């Protein structure tokens, strides 16, 4: 396989990738110039592909396949494989910071995908990986990720604690009393962390609706507490700490509201375009970025906070023509370092699109994207992050949220899905029925009882054509299977060891002769039959 390297549209050299796995070093630029790499791969025994933005592999070979990446969103990796999920061609770059565009276009004449890789004009050197080994595509991803030699931080114990988040439950209609009432219940159910989401930094009480979302972020950017919502804030934080909970605030350094005071200081450092009431910061404007992060760090230093939920970093969108990857990296690295100077075990939450290998050094927990009401997509997103980051990384569920009159078996399945990561709740717990609290308490107890396996075991993610069939995790003592597709139970059990817990996420009862079974509340059920939302134990 020949690979052509271009600088500013002039071909520089032709390289070869003839081995099953070839790693080719590409020098960085000495002056700004666009780097382009071109190659072709045969569409031979290929029915699927996966890239970091996909929750599930695509079973359609699109005429054009594209992944845009920078430190702020995704990472430069693409794999094509067959129905057996055996890799046929995987491509990766170890430059996780710069803006990169990988495009594969179907060539019907030659039967190939013609691939063009474009890298931002200020790129540093990188290694191009071409992997044609007939392994599981997930194994190819794992082995490529290992070559990156990413140094993960020491994850503090708080990163593994179940979370109560205010977002879906209250949106911006949040107050000190509401938080303290709910936090007390959440702590009793088994939550160890509280996240105050958007709404703490302005006085207006509002919920997300089609009529409010248009200018939702118009005052964001000054990062000052609302005294009307949170009077006596330091005493309030102390009250939460006395419950045994960590306290995190939501921030979004990329958003500068049209009515924020800071906008007057940094007007030249933001986009002209307004999204839901806010401009987007240009992280390349270092003075503007420093002004924003300075306000966030000052907030953190003035109060006894345990960390921050840092949102919307993915608004620094990858763009080879107008790259912001290096600026975004500087902003994130400097902000994380400042938080850790104040508190070495600071909790830092990042969201789905920037739950990537390159971000592992800067966060302590990586959360699934927004999926209210949808436990199956929460499951898919958690599996996606696990595939991307590998084992031993704190992966957090999107906050669980359902109607008050939801069926008990579905409430149970929300919680089962969340066990693919660290559970997170966002319900008004004051209004929760006794039956629902019993279900929630049962599954949070299950999480705490099985923490060593769930957090530090070896995970297997089994994809099907349209869903995740199961996710399973094993330690030397036990295995836990979260089963979505009943027909895959025998396969799921093949690699299990020790005591086996089977959690039924699917819609059908599971027949497991002799299995000890429990309902959604953890109460004993009919032996050998696991109901939807229930679980069974094979000893």
C-alpha positions, 0 to 999 in steps of 0.5 A: 500500500502506497501513502503519499505525503503532500505539503501545501499541495506539493507531493513530498514523498511516497511511503509504503505500508506493506506490513500487517501493522505499519507505524510511519513517523511524519515530521512536523512543519517548520512553518505554517503549511497544510499537511495532506496524506493520501492513500487507498484501501480496498473495499474487500470483506468490509461491511461495517465501520466505526469512528469515535463519534458513533455510539454504535458501529455503522452497518452501512458503507456510506459513500463518504465517511468522515471524522473531524478531530482535535483535543476538544472533540473526538480523536483521529481513528477510523476502522473498517471491519466485517460482520464478524467484527474482524478488522480489515483496515484501521487508521490512527494518528497519535496527534491528539491535539491538532485539528485533523480531517480524515475523509474516506470517499468510495471509488466505484471504479477501483473498488477502493475507499480513497482516503485523504487526511488533512492536518492543521497548518501548525501541526507537530510531528506524528505517527501514522498507524495503518493496521490490517491485522484480522483481529477484533476491531476493538483489540486493534483500537486497544493496541493503538491506544496503548502506543499513545502512552497516555499518563492517567492521573491518580483518580481520587476515590470521589470519582467512583462515587454515585452522583446526584445532579440537579440538571434534569430535576430542576434545570435553572429553577434551583435553590439552596433549600431545594438542593439541601433537601434533595442532597440529604435524600440522595446521600441516604440512597448511596450518592457521594457527590453532588453536582449543581448544574447550570442555573447557580450563577443567575437569578432567573428561575427557569426550566428548559422548554422550546420557548426558553432555550433560544437565549438560555446562556445569555448571561453566562461567563461571569461565574458569580453566584446568585445570592438569591438562589444560594444565600450563605453559600459557604455554609451551604457547601459545609452542610453538603459536606456534612452529609458526606458528599463532594460538591461540584459546580457546573461551568462552561468556559467556551460560552460567553453570554451576550449580556455577560459583563465579561463580554465587554472585556474580551469582545475580540476574543469570541465568535460573531455567531450566537448560539442559544444566547452566547458567543463561543470563546476563541481559545487561540486568543490567549488573553481572552481565554486567560480572563475566562479561566481566571474567573473560574479559578477564582471561584474555585479558590474562594469556596470549599468546592471539591471540583467542577463539571466542565461543559461544552469544551466540544464547542471548540469544533475541529476545523483544519482551516481555522484550527483551535486545537492547540488553544483548546489544549492550553486552556484545558491543561492550564485550568486543570493544573490550576484546580489541582494546585488548589486541591490535588484530588479535585474532581473534574468531569468532562462530557461525551465528545471529549471523553477521549484518550487525549483528555485522560490526563485532565479529568477524573470522570467522563460522562455520557452525553444527554439522554433523558428518559432513554436508558438504552442510549445511556447504555450505548453511550457508556459502552462507547466511552468504555471502548474509547478509554479502556478499563480503569477509567471513571465513566459516568452515566448521564443523569437518570431521569424518568416520569414519576409514573414510569413502570418499576421494571423500566426504572430498574433498567435505567439503573441497570444500564447506569451500572456500565459506569458510575450511576448518576441521578437527577430526579426530584427525590422529595417527590419520589414514591417509596417504591421507587426509592426502594428500587433506587436504593437496591441498585445503588447498594448493588453498585457499592457491593460490587465496586471493585469489579465494576470499577476495576474489572476487565470489560467486554462490549459485544456489539450487534447490528443495531445495538449493544448485545451485552456488556460484561465485566470480570474480576478474579472473584466474580463476573457481572453481565448486563444483558440486552439481547437474550440470545447472547446469554451463552456467549456472555457467560463463556468468559465469566469466572467466579460468581456470576450476576446476570442483570436483565436490561432487555425486554424478555424474561431470561430462563436460567435453570437453577439461577437464584433470582431477584426482582427490581427491588432486590427481593427474591423471585422465581428460581431460574427466571430473571424478569426484565429489570431483575437479576440473577446469581449463578454461584 
